[in-house]
Amino acid sequence: MKVALIQPKYSGHVLHPPLGLGYLASFLQREGHLVRIIDANLGISNTQIVDQIKQLEPGLIGISVMTDTFLETKKIVFQIKRELDIPVVLGGSHVSALPKYTMGETNADFCVCGEGELILKDLVYNIEHEISIENINGLVYRKNN
């Protein structure tokens, strides 16, 4: 499966490569998936992010969320869901601390609580093989609204 991983823009005084997304990408690539990391801190607009996603045609979009990127994440998710019919999963420190709040404030499909490698691997597998996600520990999702 193709997966797009997004690092939203943030306005910190120190910019760094999205190492967490690099770990996730490496893990998924070892499982045979094609992964692209999109780092918005390289001057990429939300429209350009969506354009890159359209070119890749992934089966899943993952977004790393810290508290200081949450508002930007909400904007990105809204634009993605408005233009594309692709599931979106959020992960990171903000999501792990506030999963229900994050789901309530965004229109993301899933949230990952805790370390994301195994949870994301299971989610990708289950989506790809059309298997229920109900038994994935650490995954928050919508059920009957």
PyMOL commands that set and color helices and strands:
alter all, ss='L'
color gray80, all
select helices_A, chain A and resi 19-30+40-42+46-56+67-83+93-97+99-105+116-128
alter helices_A, ss='H'
color red, helices_A
select strands_A, chain A and resi 2-7+34-39+60-64+88-91+110-112+139-141
alter strands_A, ss='S'
color yellow, strands_A
deselect
rebuild
show_as cartoon
